[in-house]
Amino acid sequence: MKQYKRTSILLRCLLAASLAVTGAGSAEAATTPDTTIRIGALLSLTGNWSSLGNMSKTLLGMAKRDVNHYLAAHGSAKRVDVLVRDTRLDPDIALEKFRELIDQRVVAVVGPQSSSEVGKLKDLADRRKIPLISQGSTASTLALPGDMVYRLVPDDSHESEAMTALLTSRNVQVVIPVWRHDAGNDGLHSSLKKRFEATGGTVMPGVRYNPDTQDFAPVAAQIQAQVNSALQTHAAASVAVYLAGFDEVVSLFHAAEPIAVLKSIKWYGSDGVALSAALLVDVPAAQFAMAVDYPNPIPGLPQTSKDKWQVLSDRVFALTGQRPDAFALAAYDAFWIAALNASYNKAAQRNTDKNILAQTANLYFGATGWTALNRAGDRKYGDYDFWALRQDTQGVLQWVSVCRYDTTSGQGETLTCPVN
C-alpha cells in the first residue's frame, strides 16, 4: 500500500510537471542548505564538442529557473541549484571534477557528454549511488542494467540503423571507416560495421586515430590509399567514407582537401559533429564538407513535444542567436528529471534507488518527448535527423536538416530526404 501511494503521488506530480510552462520566469527564494537540492553538471566548455557543452550550460540555467518557479508555485520550500564543471571532454578531468561535485553533495549529475567520460566515472558513481544522466553518451558497451548511468539518448545501435538506411538508400556498397579512438566513436564504428555488413555491404579496415592527434596528414594518406583500393573494383558512387569524431574533423578536412580522390566520393558523419560550431566557422573545412556532402545524424525532436521544445528554442535563440539541438535539450530534460526525483527524496539526500529515478524518467514528458528508458537506463526510442552544411541564397554557410529517419510514427522505419 505504501509503494502504491508513493507511486500514485509521484505520477500526479510528474504529470503536473509535464504541464509546466517552459517559458516561465525566475522565482528565486531564500533557501537554507537543508532545502537546496544541488545538481551537478559535467560539460565540455573549452574542449572538443564545446558547442554542446556551452549550449547545455545555457539550457541548464533555464531549467534551474523553471524548476524553481515550479516548486514555488506548488508551495514547496525546496529550491534547486546547478554546479557546472568544465571537463574539456577529458575523462581524467571529468573524474577529478566529479569528485569535487561529490564533495559538494550533489544528488545527481547531468552529463558527462562523451562515453569515454561516462566509462571513467561509472564505478565511482555506482559506489557513491550518484546518478549520471548523460545527454550525449551513446556507446552500447555502457548499456548495462542496474548501474547508476542513465542516458537520455539512444545507444549507438540506433544511430547505426539510421546511417545504414541512408547508405543503402544511396546504393553505397563499400565503406571506409575513419574514427576517433574513444569509447563512443569505437562503438559507432563497431555498430555500423555489424549492421552494414549484415546488408551485404563491405566495410574496409579503415583508419582509427588517437584523441590527441594533431597532424592528420598521415591519416588522410591512409584514407586515400583505401579509397584508391576500393575504386579499383567499384564506381565512385558506391564508395563512401564514414567519419566518426568530434571537432577535430576540422583538422582532418584541412589535410584531406588537397587530395583530389577524397573529394570524388561522398563522406558520412556522426552525432559528435552534427551542428558543430567549429566546422561551421572554418570556411576551408566547411567547403570540403559541402563538397563531399557529409550528412551527420543526431536524435530528432518529436512533433508531439513541439510546444515544449519550440518555446525553449526561441528562448535560447533570443539569448544566444543559436538554436539548441536534441542533445542540448536532453540536458534540460535531465535536470528536470534529477530535480523532480530528488524533490521527493526526504531532505534532498542522495537517491540510492535506481528504480525510482528510472520511474521518474519513464513518467516525464519534456522537450525531447517521453523520456522512456530501456532496461539499461538508456533512451528506449528515437528518430534521427541528418544535418549537413549548405550555403543559402546569400552564400552564407549554415547547417541544414537534409534527411530524417523515423522509427516512432507508427508507420515503420522510414527514411525521407527532402533536401539534397
C-alpha positions as MATLAB code, in Angstrom:
seq = 'MKQYKRTSILLRCLLAASLAVTGAGSAEAATTPDTTIRIGALLSLTGNWSSLGNMSKTLLGMAKRDVNHYLAAHGSAKRVDVLVRDTRLDPDIALEKFRELIDQRVVAVVGPQSSSEVGKLKDLADRRKIPLISQGSTASTLALPGDMVYRLVPDDSHESEAMTALLTSRNVQVVIPVWRHDAGNDGLHSSLKKRFEATGGTVMPGVRYNPDTQDFAPVAAQIQAQVNSALQTHAAASVAVYLAGFDEVVSLFHAAEPIAVLKSIKWYGSDGVALSAALLVDVPAAQFAMAVDYPNPIPGLPQTSKDKWQVLSDRVFALTGQRPDAFALAAYDAFWIAALNASYNKAAQRNTDKNILAQTANLYFGATGWTALNRAGDRKYGDYDFWALRQDTQGVLQWVSVCRYDTTSGQGETLTCPVN';
ca = [
       0.000    0.000    0.000;
       2.829    2.408    0.830;
       4.504    1.694   -2.503;
       1.232    2.223   -4.365;
       0.616    5.524   -2.561;
       4.175    6.722   -3.307;
       3.847    5.781   -6.971;
       0.468    7.486   -7.224;
       1.797   10.713   -5.704;
       4.830   10.611   -7.988;
       2.645   10.093  -11.038;
       0.381   13.026  -10.181;
       3.359   15.296   -9.529;
       5.142   14.317  -12.720;
       2.042   14.779  -14.830;
       1.684   18.233  -13.310;
       5.319   18.914  -14.098;
       4.812   17.935  -17.706;
       2.278   20.752  -17.967;
       4.643   23.355  -16.522;
       5.162   26.324  -18.819;
       8.732   26.193  -20.167;
       8.667   29.932  -20.715;
       8.216   30.606  -17.001;
      10.329   33.292  -15.384;
      12.633   33.083  -12.401;
      11.276   32.511   -8.915;
      14.321   32.540   -6.660;
      13.705   32.371   -2.925;
      15.794   32.470    0.228;
      16.972   28.932    0.927;
      18.934   27.057    3.523;
      21.299   24.123    2.921;
      18.503   21.770    4.046;
      16.141   22.987    1.333;
      18.607   23.355   -1.547;
      18.905   20.461   -3.983;
      22.301   20.566   -5.663;
      22.597   19.057   -9.128;
      25.988   18.863  -10.788;
      26.811   19.232  -14.485;
      29.918   17.907  -16.224;
      30.235   19.660  -19.583;
      32.918   20.297  -22.168;
      33.026   24.091  -22.178;
      36.516   24.696  -23.595;
      37.483   21.388  -25.258;
      36.151   19.201  -28.051;
      32.374   19.242  -28.527;
      32.199   22.526  -26.622;
      29.264   23.610  -28.803;
      27.142   21.029  -26.985;
      28.706   21.832  -23.622;
      28.017   25.550  -23.784;
      24.509   25.100  -25.155;
      23.802   22.587  -22.390;
      25.026   25.115  -19.824;
      22.612   27.723  -21.200;
      19.701   25.303  -21.010;
      20.613   24.147  -17.514;
      20.440   27.753  -16.363;
      16.946   27.953  -17.824;
      15.998   24.621  -16.273;
      17.103   25.855  -12.857;
      14.880   28.937  -13.138;
      11.937   26.922  -14.461;
      12.157   24.214  -11.795;
      12.397   26.813   -9.020;
       9.373   28.606  -10.436;
       7.507   25.295  -10.492;
       8.469   24.424   -6.906;
       7.479   27.879   -5.647;
       4.166   27.777   -7.498;
       3.355   24.430   -5.846;
       4.175   25.623   -2.338;
       7.448   23.780   -1.913;
      10.187   25.313    0.244;
      12.838   23.444   -1.703;
      14.923   25.058   -4.433;
      17.437   23.667   -6.894;
      20.920   24.832   -7.808;
      23.248   23.715  -10.596;
      27.009   23.359  -10.161;
      28.746   23.335  -13.556;
      32.252   21.987  -14.097;
      34.316   22.031  -17.306;
      35.713   18.612  -18.329;
      37.210   19.641  -21.697;
      35.922   16.203  -22.841;
      38.856   14.640  -20.975;
      37.944   11.539  -18.892;
      40.627   12.220  -16.269;
      39.481   15.804  -15.784;
      35.876   14.596  -15.661;
      36.757   12.216  -12.817;
      38.503   14.999  -10.905;
      35.532   17.329  -11.320;
      33.109   14.562  -10.390;
      34.920   14.112   -7.089;
      34.596   17.871   -6.500;
      30.849   17.656   -7.086;
      30.549   14.716   -4.702;
      32.198   16.843   -2.037;
      29.557   19.490   -2.759;
      26.883   16.871   -2.013;
      25.146   16.849   -5.371;
      22.225   14.450   -5.678;
      22.785   13.759   -9.386;
      24.943   14.876  -12.294;
      23.819   15.944  -15.761;
      26.434   14.592  -18.160;
      29.172   13.962  -18.892;
      28.775   14.267  -22.654;
      31.024   11.510  -24.011;
      31.076    7.765  -23.474;
      34.759    7.830  -22.549;
      33.974   10.177  -19.674;
      30.938    8.167  -18.566;
      33.020    4.980  -18.577;
      35.667    6.631  -16.426;
      33.110    7.811  -13.855;
      30.828    4.789  -13.819;
      32.445    2.811  -10.964;
      32.604    5.812   -8.648;
      29.005    6.745   -9.468;
      27.895    3.196   -8.670;
      29.798    3.148   -5.371;
      28.500    6.535   -4.238;
      24.985    5.978   -5.622;
      25.009    9.230   -7.602;
      23.125    9.082  -10.907;
      24.886   10.224  -14.068;
      22.291   11.428  -16.594;
      24.158   11.891  -19.861;
      22.778   13.850  -22.795;
      25.416   12.667  -25.283;
      26.904    9.261  -24.448;
      25.899    6.517  -26.915;
      28.382    3.611  -26.568;
      26.461    0.334  -26.429;
      29.230   -1.094  -24.214;
      27.821    1.106  -21.439;
      24.272   -0.240  -21.833;
      24.332   -2.118  -18.518;
      21.255   -2.760  -16.355;
      21.424   -1.957  -12.666;
      24.108    0.738  -12.634;
      23.814    4.461  -11.955;
      24.266    5.508  -15.584;
      21.246    6.918  -17.403;
      21.341    8.238  -20.950;
      18.615   10.388  -22.474;
      19.735    9.455  -25.975;
      19.560    6.022  -27.672;
      22.703    3.896  -27.799;
      24.819    3.613  -30.943;
      22.874    0.647  -32.347;
      20.011    3.034  -33.160;
      22.280    5.559  -34.878;
      23.944    2.837  -36.965;
      20.493    1.681  -38.043;
      19.693    5.170  -39.327;
      23.097    5.524  -41.024;
      22.815    2.119  -42.699;
      19.387    3.078  -44.015;
      20.858    6.202  -45.616;
      23.873    4.377  -47.069;
      21.817    1.587  -48.600;
      19.253    4.038  -49.992;
      22.125    5.639  -51.916;
      23.445    2.275  -53.127;
      26.713    2.533  -51.208;
      28.486   -0.831  -51.317;
      31.873   -0.098  -49.737;
      32.556    1.983  -46.620;
      35.980    3.165  -45.437;
      35.517    3.935  -41.721;
      37.578    6.660  -40.043;
      37.071    7.154  -36.338;
      38.443    8.704  -33.171;
      39.721    6.074  -30.742;
      37.397    6.530  -27.758;
      34.513    4.590  -26.294;
      31.737    6.459  -28.092;
      33.248    6.523  -31.556;
      34.641    2.988  -31.236;
      31.061    1.960  -30.516;
      29.686    3.818  -33.523;
      32.257    2.123  -35.769;
      31.530   -1.347  -34.379;
      27.755   -0.932  -34.635;
      27.894    0.425  -38.182;
      30.255   -2.348  -39.319;
      27.959   -5.036  -37.931;
      24.767   -3.567  -39.361;
      26.131   -2.516  -42.771;
      27.818   -5.866  -43.367;
      24.534   -7.573  -42.483;
      23.028   -5.856  -45.549;
      25.747   -7.333  -47.786;
      27.963   -4.253  -47.815;
      31.731   -4.206  -47.334;
      33.491   -2.330  -44.527;
      37.212   -1.900  -45.129;
      39.784   -1.826  -42.270;
      39.618    1.954  -42.172;
      41.682    4.328  -40.055;
      41.472    4.791  -36.299;
      43.211    7.855  -34.850;
      44.048    8.794  -31.266;
      42.231   11.632  -29.463;
      45.492   13.593  -29.120;
      46.260   13.510  -32.866;
      47.440   16.890  -34.130;
      48.901   16.058  -37.567;
      46.216   14.491  -39.758;
      48.317   14.241  -42.923;
      49.171   10.557  -42.233;
      45.501    9.836  -41.545;
      44.472   11.459  -44.837;
      47.139    9.451  -46.674;
      45.795    6.197  -45.228;
      42.254    7.117  -46.236;
      43.499    7.938  -49.732;
      45.167    4.521  -50.074;
      41.997    2.667  -49.056;
      39.772    4.792  -51.287;
      42.068    4.099  -54.244;
      41.892    0.397  -53.469;
      38.087    0.443  -53.364;
      37.858    2.382  -56.611;
      39.725   -0.378  -58.433;
      36.630   -2.574  -58.193;
      33.769   -0.165  -57.526;
      32.375    3.027  -59.012;
      32.888    6.209  -57.012;
      29.148    6.482  -56.355;
      29.184    3.181  -54.454;
      32.194    4.035  -52.234;
      31.948    6.239  -49.133;
      33.980    7.373  -46.132;
      32.299    7.147  -42.740;
      33.887    9.615  -40.286;
      33.008    9.470  -36.569;
      34.660   12.063  -34.357;
      34.301   15.474  -32.786;
      35.554   18.965  -33.663;
      38.966   17.598  -34.710;
      37.390   16.664  -38.057;
      38.172   20.278  -38.999;
      41.903   19.464  -38.956;
      41.306   16.231  -40.846;
      39.420   18.092  -43.579;
      42.320   20.516  -43.917;
      44.624   17.559  -44.536;
      42.187   15.867  -46.935;
      41.285   18.933  -49.026;
      44.360   18.847  -51.365;
      43.791   15.154  -52.203;
      41.531   15.072  -55.249;
      40.332   11.490  -54.895;
      38.995   12.202  -51.419;
      36.639   14.775  -52.925;
      35.445   12.358  -55.616;
      33.340   10.307  -53.192;
      30.784   11.110  -50.513;
      31.526   11.242  -46.805;
      29.144   10.494  -43.943;
      29.392   11.576  -40.319;
      28.229   11.040  -36.742;
      26.377   12.725  -33.895;
      29.578   14.267  -32.486;
      29.872   16.592  -35.493;
      26.231   17.360  -36.262;
      25.689   21.120  -35.886;
      29.349   21.643  -34.913;
      30.129   25.329  -34.484;
      33.837   24.633  -35.041;
      33.187   23.189  -38.501;
      30.677   25.884  -39.411;
      33.088   28.785  -38.799;
      36.120   27.212  -40.500;
      35.487   28.087  -44.152;
      38.046   25.745  -45.840;
      36.896   22.774  -43.765;
      33.235   23.664  -44.293;
      33.763   23.944  -48.053;
      35.294   20.462  -48.066;
      32.367   19.127  -46.029;
      29.915   20.566  -48.558;
      31.910   19.146  -51.489;
      31.643   15.619  -50.053;
      28.063   16.052  -48.735;
      28.841   14.818  -45.178;
      25.411   14.358  -43.521;
      25.615   13.791  -39.743;
      22.822   12.082  -37.755;
      21.570   13.305  -34.417;
      18.457   12.340  -32.437;
      15.497   14.248  -33.804;
      12.889   16.267  -31.945;
       9.387   14.765  -31.988;
       6.460   16.795  -33.237;
       4.474   15.629  -30.203;
       6.634   17.799  -27.942;
       6.992   20.776  -30.273;
       5.017   23.026  -27.943;
       7.781   22.490  -25.397;
      10.973   22.475  -27.444;
       9.897   25.343  -29.703;
       9.417   27.653  -26.713;
      12.799   26.655  -25.315;
      14.448   27.037  -28.707;
      13.020   30.540  -29.044;
      14.252   31.491  -25.565;
      17.743   30.211  -26.326;
      17.813   31.937  -29.712;
      16.804   35.249  -28.157;
      19.665   34.885  -25.689;
      22.444   33.411  -27.855;
      21.427   33.714  -31.513;
      21.670   29.905  -31.810;
      19.179   27.034  -31.739;
      19.661   24.040  -29.403;
      19.764   20.509  -30.785;
      18.194   17.389  -29.260;
      21.335   16.620  -27.208;
      21.252   20.026  -25.530;
      17.510   19.857  -24.948;
      18.075   16.440  -23.372;
      20.254   18.215  -20.791;
      17.260   20.411  -19.926;
      15.083   17.322  -19.505;
      17.818   15.587  -17.482;
      17.835   18.475  -14.994;
      14.062   18.280  -14.563;
      14.205   14.522  -14.005;
      17.011   14.859  -11.454;
      15.224   17.697   -9.643;
      11.826   16.007   -9.549;
      13.359   12.760   -8.382;
      15.327   14.460   -5.607;
      12.411   16.631   -4.525;
      10.538   13.504   -3.392;
      13.571   12.257   -1.509;
      13.379   13.384    2.103;
      15.745   16.251    2.967;
      17.123   16.184   -0.581;
      19.549   13.397    0.272;
      21.125   11.270   -2.454;
      18.711    8.798   -4.016;
      20.043    5.270   -3.663;
      17.202    3.573   -5.509;
      17.892    3.367   -9.244;
      14.391    2.124   -9.975;
      12.785    5.268   -8.571;
      14.813    7.555  -10.837;
      14.046    5.312  -13.804;
      10.369    5.559  -12.887;
      10.646    9.332  -12.782;
      12.170    9.351  -16.269;
       9.551    6.957  -17.624;
       6.747    9.236  -16.453;
       8.270   12.512  -17.597;
       7.257   14.284  -20.814;
       9.718   17.025  -21.685;
      11.250   18.989  -24.515;
      12.512   15.770  -26.117;
       9.200   13.972  -25.629;
       8.554   10.989  -23.391;
      11.848   10.083  -21.743;
      11.089    6.358  -21.521;
      14.172    4.255  -20.741;
      15.014    0.657  -21.540;
      16.346   -1.946  -19.082;
      19.852   -0.487  -19.329;
      18.639    3.007  -18.420;
      19.061    4.364  -21.964;
      16.534    6.164  -24.153;
      14.189    3.490  -25.462;
      13.111    5.109  -28.729;
      14.428    7.743  -31.076;
      14.242    9.229  -34.535;
      17.236   10.799  -36.277;
      17.740   13.935  -38.320;
      20.713   14.173  -40.686;
      22.400   17.585  -40.776;
      24.773   18.796  -43.488;
      26.455   22.111  -44.282;
      24.928   24.099  -47.126;
      25.013   27.680  -48.426;
      21.861   29.767  -48.504;
      20.923   32.045  -51.384;
      23.213   34.723  -49.977;
      26.161   32.328  -49.821;
      26.056   32.055  -46.032;
      27.116   28.709  -44.601;
      24.570   27.001  -42.368;
      23.588   23.608  -41.040;
      20.530   22.214  -42.828;
      18.425   19.159  -41.996;
      18.645   17.052  -45.161;
      17.117   13.691  -44.153;
      15.033   12.155  -41.364;
      14.899    8.561  -40.186;
      11.585    7.908  -38.456;
      11.012    4.964  -36.105;
       8.281    6.216  -33.766;
       5.469    7.486  -36.001;
       3.815    4.066  -36.177;
       4.470    3.814  -39.914;
       7.536    1.578  -39.549;
      11.100    2.678  -40.236;
      11.084    5.345  -42.939;
      13.828    7.497  -44.455;
      12.907   10.781  -46.113;
      15.366   13.198  -47.692;
      13.563   16.380  -48.810;
      16.836   18.341  -49.126;
      19.762   17.221  -51.281;
];
